[in-house]
């Protein structure tokens, strides 16, 4: 009965288009009142204690670092590097955009931040090169999801905190899957561009031009090395690395590239604070929701139900991923990780999946949710940048959706893709 009240009220609130954070909170409150098992103060206490976490500080620092990078002239320099490598190939601008998103993903840790930072520069540039605006927007919106797959990744920090899994190991394990997804998206872009006749620029690629672009972007390219190298080298924790990213970004923007001005800081701080506050609300309420699930032993009931359907690990992992794909359409990624991890992680471990590998599977799966309506956060950010309706962009991303779905299947059944680099760190 508790599960029916909890999920029934949540489903009704979502149908009424109540924001996900508020819907989770109201569903938790309704269930507490109806069951009478917990005091009303439970929700308030969980809201405070759940965000009193050192690892969670990394989320807010990475958001701020991403905003600083976007305003500090780093995006253009990253694109120049990518364009010098592939700009004269078929679909070169589109492929260069995906590479730029991969570079930026290694700085921001956020999907929507990657779309906002890259889209504002690259969508108009691709349109000027003759690309259809729908295709150009679809590339940026889909490649922006790499922001949560390639480390440092905000969802990886949340999964690590909730699942009691090493964030550093998750970061290492996300490198190859992130690159693999990016390469598959580039292959799809090349195929479509060849079909549509999107040729590259007339500029010849030379070793000297590549070196020049890399030299001009050296400080931007150095940041992921500092962040990831510092974590893997044991110099600082992911949270400390996020703080270093902010300081380094400010230094580069103000004193090296000199494109970040004092007058830009209030806007940068306001935007990062707004995003951070939204995440805080979702994380706090989703944690209370998840804690209520655990107290009422709902995860155990769901696990028993799934295992009663089949004991075949293949069937179970496919059911888990189908459920995650559906959840990704309706729920924020961070909220989904907080709620689903306590339910699905024990099941995955019981059928032989490594918790690190399962974390990568979950994050890649939920990254697809960034481009699937009705929630599809990247779709809304892309709409704001390009001016196209959300559903128009969603239709344009369908080929990329199937590419990402195919990469997810490969990541599920080839665990070495996630765990190979980790084997060198044991």
C-alpha positions in Angstrom: 0.0 0.0 0.0 2.9 2.4 0.8 4.4 1.8 -2.6 1.1 2.4 -4.3 0.6 5.7 -2.5 4.2 6.8 -3.1 4.4 6.0 -6.8 0.8 6.7 -7.5 1.0 10.2 -6.1 4.3 10.8 -7.9 2.8 9.7 -11.2 -0.2 11.9 -10.8 1.9 15.0 -9.9 4.1 14.4 -12.9 1.1 14.1 -15.2 0.0 17.5 -13.8 3.4 18.8 -14.9 4.6 19.6 -11.4 8.4 20.1 -11.5 10.2 16.9 -10.6 11.8 18.2 -7.4 8.5 19.5 -6.0 6.7 16.3 -7.2 9.1 14.1 -5.3 8.8 16.2 -2.2 5.0 16.2 -2.3 4.8 12.4 -3.0 7.1 11.8 0.0 5.0 14.1 2.2 1.7 12.5 1.2 3.1 9.0 1.9 4.5 10.0 5.3 1.1 11.4 6.3 -0.9 8.4 4.9 1.3 5.8 6.5 1.9 7.5 9.9 5.1 5.6 10.4 7.4 8.6 10.2 7.2 12.1 11.7 6.6 15.0 9.4 10.0 16.3 10.5 11.6 13.4 8.5 11.5 15.3 5.2 13.0 18.5 6.6 15.8 16.6 8.4 16.7 14.7 5.2 16.7 17.9 3.1 19.4 19.2 5.4 21.5 16.1 6.1 21.5 14.9 2.5 23.3 17.9 1.1 25.7 18.1 4.0 28.3 16.2 2.0 31.9 16.9 1.0 31.7 14.9 -2.3 28.6 16.9 -3.3 30.6 20.1 -3.2 32.3 18.9 -6.4 29.0 19.3 -8.2 28.8 23.0 -7.6 32.5 23.7 -8.3 32.3 21.9 -11.6 29.2 23.9 -12.5 31.0 27.1 -11.7 34.1 26.0 -13.6 32.0 25.2 -16.7 30.4 28.6 -16.6 33.8 30.3 -16.3 35.2 28.3 -19.2 32.2 29.1 -21.4 32.7 32.9 -20.8 36.6 32.8 -20.8 37.2 32.1 -24.5 38.0 28.5 -24.1 35.2 27.1 -26.3 36.5 28.9 -29.5 40.1 27.6 -28.9 39.0 24.1 -28.3 37.0 24.2 -31.6 40.0 25.6 -33.5 42.0 22.5 -32.4 39.3 20.1 -33.5 38.7 22.0 -36.7 42.4 22.0 -37.6 42.3 18.2 -37.3 39.1 17.3 -39.3 37.7 20.6 -40.6 38.5 19.8 -44.3 36.9 16.3 -44.2 33.4 15.4 -45.2 31.1 16.6 -42.3 34.2 18.2 -40.8 32.4 21.0 -39.0 30.0 18.5 -37.4 32.7 16.2 -36.4 34.8 19.1 -35.0 31.8 20.1 -33.0 31.5 16.6 -31.4 35.3 16.7 -30.6 34.8 20.2 -29.0 32.0 18.8 -26.9 34.3 16.0 -25.8 37.0 18.5 -24.8 34.4 20.6 -23.0 32.9 17.6 -21.3 36.3 17.0 -19.7 36.0 20.4 -18.1 32.3 21.0 -17.2 30.9 17.6 -16.1 27.4 18.7 -17.2 25.3 17.9 -20.3 23.2 21.1 -20.5 26.3 23.3 -19.7 28.1 21.6 -22.7 25.2 22.3 -25.0 24.9 25.9 -23.9 28.6 26.6 -24.2 29.2 24.9 -27.5 25.8 25.5 -29.1 25.9 29.2 -29.0 29.2 29.2 -31.0 28.9 26.1 -33.2 25.3 26.0 -34.4 25.5 29.4 -36.2 28.9 28.4 -37.6 27.6 25.1 -39.0 24.6 26.9 -40.6 27.0 29.4 -42.3 28.9 26.4 -43.7 25.6 25.2 -45.3 24.4 22.7 -42.7 20.7 22.3 -42.0 20.0 24.1 -38.7 18.0 21.0 -37.5 20.9 18.7 -38.1 23.4 21.2 -36.6 21.3 21.5 -33.5 20.9 17.7 -33.2 24.6 17.2 -33.3 25.2 19.7 -30.4 22.3 18.4 -28.4 23.3 14.8 -28.6 27.1 15.4 -28.2 26.3 17.5 -25.2 25.2 14.3 -23.4 28.9 13.4 -23.4 29.2 16.0 -20.6 28.0 13.4 -18.1 29.8 10.4 -19.5 33.4 11.8 -20.0 34.9 12.6 -16.6 34.7 14.7 -14.6 31.0 13.9 -14.5 28.5 15.3 -12.0 26.3 12.2 -12.2 29.3 10.0 -11.4 29.9 12.1 -8.2 26.3 11.5 -7.2 26.3 7.8 -8.1 29.6 7.4 -6.1 28.1 9.1 -3.1 24.8 7.2 -3.1 26.3 3.8 -4.1 29.4 4.1 -1.8 31.6 3.7 -4.9 34.9 5.4 -5.5 34.4 8.5 -7.6 38.0 8.4 -8.8 37.5 4.9 -10.1 34.3 5.9 -11.8 36.2 8.8 -13.5 38.8 6.4 -14.8 36.2 3.9 -16.1 34.3 6.6 -17.9 37.1 7.7 -20.2 37.0 4.9 -22.8 33.1 4.6 -22.9 33.0 8.4 -23.3 35.5 8.4 -26.2 33.7 5.4 -27.7 30.3 7.2 -27.7 31.9 10.2 -29.2 33.6 8.2 -32.0 30.2 6.5 -32.8 28.5 9.9 -33.0 31.3 11.1 -35.3 30.8 8.1 -37.6 27.0 8.8 -37.7 27.7 12.5 -38.5 30.2 11.5 -41.3 27.6 9.1 -42.9 24.8 11.7 -42.8 27.1 14.5 -44.1 28.3 12.4 -47.0 24.7 11.5 -47.9 23.7 15.2 -47.7 26.8 16.5 -49.4 28.2 18.5 -46.4 31.8 18.9 -47.5 34.5 20.3 -45.3 36.3 23.6 -45.6 38.8 24.3 -48.4 41.6 24.9 -46.0 44.4 22.3 -46.2 45.4 20.6 -43.0 49.1 20.9 -42.2 51.2 19.9 -39.2 52.1 23.5 -38.5 48.4 24.6 -38.5 47.6 21.8 -36.0 50.5 22.7 -33.8 49.5 26.4 -33.9 45.9 25.6 -32.8 47.1 23.3 -30.0 49.5 26.0 -28.8 46.8 28.7 -28.7 44.6 26.3 -26.8 47.3 24.9 -24.5 45.8 26.3 -21.3 42.3 25.0 -22.2 43.8 21.6 -23.0 45.8 21.6 -19.8 42.8 21.8 -17.5 41.5 18.3 -18.0 45.1 17.0 -17.5 45.3 18.9 -14.2 41.9 17.7 -13.0 42.1 14.1 -14.0 45.9 13.7 -13.5 45.6 15.2 -10.0 42.8 12.8 -9.0 44.5 9.7 -10.5 47.8 10.7 -9.1 46.4 11.0 -5.6 47.2 14.7 -5.3 43.7 15.8 -4.5 40.2 14.4 -4.3 37.5 15.0 -6.9 36.0 17.8 -4.8 39.4 19.5 -4.4 40.0 19.0 -8.2 36.7 20.9 -8.8 38.0 23.8 -6.7 41.3 23.8 -8.6 39.3 23.9 -11.9 37.5 27.1 -10.7 40.8 28.8 -9.7 42.6 27.7 -12.8 39.6 28.8 -15.0 39.6 32.3 -13.4 43.3 32.6 -13.9 43.2 31.6 -17.6 40.1 33.7 -18.3 41.4 36.9 -16.6 45.2 36.8 -17.1 46.0 34.5 -20.0 43.2 34.7 -22.5 41.9 38.0 -21.1 38.4 37.4 -22.3 36.8 37.2 -18.9 36.1 40.6 -17.4 35.1 41.6 -13.9 31.7 42.7 -15.2 31.1 39.1 -16.4 31.5 37.6 -12.9 28.1 38.6 -11.4 26.3 36.8 -14.4 28.6 33.8 -14.1 28.1 33.5 -10.4 24.3 34.0 -10.7 23.9 31.4 -13.4 26.0 28.8 -11.6 24.2 29.6 -8.3 20.8 29.1 -10.0 21.9 25.7 -11.5 23.5 24.6 -8.2 20.4 25.6 -6.2 18.1 23.6 -8.5 20.4 20.6 -8.2 20.4 21.0 -4.4 16.6 20.9 -4.2 16.4 17.8 -6.4 19.2 16.0 -4.6 17.8 16.8 -1.1 14.3 15.8 -1.9 15.3 12.8 -4.0 17.4 11.6 -1.1 14.5 11.8 1.2 12.3 9.9 -1.3 15.0 7.2 -1.7 15.4 6.9 2.1 11.6 6.4 2.4 11.8 3.7 -0.2 14.5 2.0 1.8 12.7 2.3 5.2 9.6 0.8 3.6 11.7 -2.0 2.0 10.3 -1.2 -1.4 13.7 -1.8 -3.2 13.7 -5.4 -1.8 10.1 -5.9 -3.1 11.0 -4.6 -6.6 14.2 -6.8 -6.6 12.2 -9.9 -5.7 9.6 -9.0 -8.4 12.2 -8.7 -11.0 14.0 -11.9 -10.0 10.7 -13.7 -10.0 10.2 -12.8 -13.7 13.5 -14.5 -14.6 16.8 -15.6 -13.0 18.6 -15.2 -16.3 21.2 -12.3 -15.8 20.7 -11.3 -19.5 16.9 -10.8 -19.1 17.4 -9.0 -15.8 20.0 -6.5 -17.1 17.8 -5.8 -20.2 14.8 -5.2 -17.9 16.9 -2.8 -15.7 18.0 -0.9 -18.8 14.6 -0.7 -20.2 13.3 0.7 -16.9 16.2 3.3 -16.9 15.4 4.4 -20.5 11.8 5.0 -19.5 12.8 6.8 -16.3 15.3 9.0 -18.3 12.4 10.3 -20.3 10.5 11.6 -17.3 13.0 12.2 -14.5 16.1 14.4 -14.0 19.3 12.4 -14.2 20.5 13.2 -10.7 17.2 12.5 -9.1 17.0 9.2 -11.1 20.5 8.1 -9.9 19.6 8.9 -6.2 16.3 7.0 -6.4 17.3 4.1 -8.6 20.8 3.3 -7.4 19.7 1.8 -4.0 17.1 -0.4 -5.9 19.1 -1.5 -8.9 22.7 -1.7 -7.7 22.1 -4.7 -5.4 20.3 -6.5 -8.2 23.1 -5.8 -10.6 25.7 -7.0 -8.1 23.7 -10.2 -7.4 23.8 -11.1 -11.1 27.5 -10.6 -11.3 27.9 -7.0 -12.5 30.8 -4.9 -11.1 29.4 -1.8 -9.3 31.8 0.5 -11.3 30.7 -1.1 -14.6 27.1 -0.8 -13.6 27.5 2.8 -12.7 28.9 3.5 -16.2 25.9 1.6 -17.7 23.5 3.6 -15.7 25.0 7.0 -16.6 25.3 6.2 -20.3 21.7 5.0 -20.2 20.4 8.1 -18.4 22.5 10.3 -20.7 20.2 9.2 -23.5 17.4 10.8 -21.4 19.0 14.2 -22.2 17.6 13.9 -25.8 14.3 12.1 -25.2 11.1 14.0 -24.5 9.2 15.0 -22.5 12.0 16.0 -20.1 15.0 16.0 -22.5 16.9 18.8 -20.8 19.4 19.2 -23.7 16.5 19.6 -26.1 15.3 22.6 -24.2 18.7 24.1 -24.0 19.2 23.5 -27.7 15.9 25.1 -28.5 16.9 28.2 -26.5 20.2 28.4 -28.5 18.8 27.7 -32.0 15.3 29.0 -31.7 13.8 25.7 -33.1 10.8 24.0 -31.4 11.7 21.3 -28.9 9.9 18.5 -30.9 11.5 19.5 -34.1 14.9 19.0 -32.5 13.8 15.7 -30.9 12.8 14.4 -34.4 16.2 15.4 -35.7 18.0 13.5 -33.0 16.3 10.2 -33.7 19.3 8.8 -35.8 21.7 9.8 -33.0 19.3 8.2 -30.4 19.7 4.8 -32.1 23.5 5.3 -32.3 23.6 5.9 -28.5 21.3 3.0 -27.9 23.7 0.8 -29.9 26.7 2.0 -27.9 24.8 1.3 -24.7 24.3 -2.3 -25.7 28.0 -2.7 -26.5 29.0 -1.1 -23.1 26.6 -3.4 -21.3 28.0 -6.6 -22.9 31.7 -5.6 -23.1 32.7 -4.7 -19.5 36.3 -4.4 -20.5 35.4 -1.1 -22.2 34.7 0.3 -18.8 37.1 -1.6 -16.6 40.2 -1.9 -18.9 41.9 1.3 -17.7 40.9 0.6 -14.1 42.9 -2.7 -14.3 46.1 -0.6 -14.6 45.3 1.2 -11.3 44.9 -1.8 -9.1 
